[in-house]
Amino acid sequence: MMGTFASVLATKKIRTHTDRFQANVEGDIENVEGVLKITVIRVHYVLKLNPKEEDDARWAMENYVEKCPAAMSVTGCIGIEHSLELVAE
């Protein structure tokens, strides 16, 4: 998911080098009818950018999931929540 988001950000010329872009990921594993299942994945992105790039970054956040093979593979089976924290450089 992070790679797809970075690719979409790149279309807007927003740099995502390791010192500028990170993802913190956590999930929930629950007992569903006697079987342990991953039920939710939460991804919190942190992106350093020029304030002029904020609108493009928010657009990328709203549009990357439908281009993401990983997210599309589990949609309907595992809930995906994502958030974006923008930090001015």
Contacts in CASP RR format, 6 or more apart in sequence:
PFRMAT RR
TARGET T0000
AUTHOR 0000-0000-0000
METHOD contacts of the structure
MODEL  1
MMGTFASVLATKKIRTHTDRFQANVEGDIENVEGVLKITVIRVHYVLKLN
PKEEDDARWAMENYVEKCPAAMSVTGCIGIEHSLELVAE
1 23 0 8 1.000
1 43 0 8 1.000
1 64 0 8 1.000
1 65 0 8 1.000
1 68 0 8 1.000
1 70 0 8 1.000
1 71 0 8 1.000
1 80 0 8 1.000
1 82 0 8 1.000
2 21 0 8 1.000
2 23 0 8 1.000
2 43 0 8 1.000
2 45 0 8 1.000
4 64 0 8 1.000
4 65 0 8 1.000
4 67 0 8 1.000
4 68 0 8 1.000
4 69 0 8 1.000
4 70 0 8 1.000
4 71 0 8 1.000
5 45 0 8 1.000
5 60 0 8 1.000
5 61 0 8 1.000
5 64 0 8 1.000
5 68 0 8 1.000
6 16 0 8 1.000
6 21 0 8 1.000
7 64 0 8 1.000
7 67 0 8 1.000
8 60 0 8 1.000
8 63 0 8 1.000
8 64 0 8 1.000
8 67 0 8 1.000
9 16 0 8 1.000
9 21 0 8 1.000
9 47 0 8 1.000
9 56 0 8 1.000
9 57 0 8 1.000
9 60 0 8 1.000
10 16 0 8 1.000
11 60 0 8 1.000
12 53 0 8 1.000
12 56 0 8 1.000
12 57 0 8 1.000
12 59 0 8 1.000
12 60 0 8 1.000
14 47 0 8 1.000
14 49 0 8 1.000
14 53 0 8 1.000
14 56 0 8 1.000
14 57 0 8 1.000
14 60 0 8 1.000
15 49 0 8 1.000
16 47 0 8 1.000
19 48 0 8 1.000
20 47 0 8 1.000
20 48 0 8 1.000
20 49 0 8 1.000
20 89 0 8 1.000
21 45 0 8 1.000
21 46 0 8 1.000
21 47 0 8 1.000
21 48 0 8 1.000
22 45 0 8 1.000
22 46 0 8 1.000
23 43 0 8 1.000
23 44 0 8 1.000
23 45 0 8 1.000
23 46 0 8 1.000
24 43 0 8 1.000
24 44 0 8 1.000
24 46 0 8 1.000
25 41 0 8 1.000
25 42 0 8 1.000
25 43 0 8 1.000
25 44 0 8 1.000
26 41 0 8 1.000
26 42 0 8 1.000
27 38 0 8 1.000
27 40 0 8 1.000
27 41 0 8 1.000
27 42 0 8 1.000
28 38 0 8 1.000
28 39 0 8 1.000
28 40 0 8 1.000
29 36 0 8 1.000
29 37 0 8 1.000
29 38 0 8 1.000
29 39 0 8 1.000
30 36 0 8 1.000
30 37 0 8 1.000
30 39 0 8 1.000
31 37 0 8 1.000
32 39 0 8 1.000
38 78 0 8 1.000
39 78 0 8 1.000
39 79 0 8 1.000
40 78 0 8 1.000
40 79 0 8 1.000
40 80 0 8 1.000
40 81 0 8 1.000
41 74 0 8 1.000
41 78 0 8 1.000
41 79 0 8 1.000
41 80 0 8 1.000
41 81 0 8 1.000
42 81 0 8 1.000
42 82 0 8 1.000
42 83 0 8 1.000
43 80 0 8 1.000
43 81 0 8 1.000
43 82 0 8 1.000
43 83 0 8 1.000
44 82 0 8 1.000
44 83 0 8 1.000
44 84 0 8 1.000
44 85 0 8 1.000
45 61 0 8 1.000
45 82 0 8 1.000
45 83 0 8 1.000
45 84 0 8 1.000
45 85 0 8 1.000
46 85 0 8 1.000
46 87 0 8 1.000
47 57 0 8 1.000
47 84 0 8 1.000
47 85 0 8 1.000
47 86 0 8 1.000
47 87 0 8 1.000
48 87 0 8 1.000
48 88 0 8 1.000
48 89 0 8 1.000
49 57 0 8 1.000
49 86 0 8 1.000
49 87 0 8 1.000
49 88 0 8 1.000
49 89 0 8 1.000
50 88 0 8 1.000
50 89 0 8 1.000
51 88 0 8 1.000
54 86 0 8 1.000
57 84 0 8 1.000
57 86 0 8 1.000
58 84 0 8 1.000
61 82 0 8 1.000
61 84 0 8 1.000
65 71 0 8 1.000
65 72 0 8 1.000
65 80 0 8 1.000
65 82 0 8 1.000
66 72 0 8 1.000
71 80 0 8 1.000
74 80 0 8 1.000
END
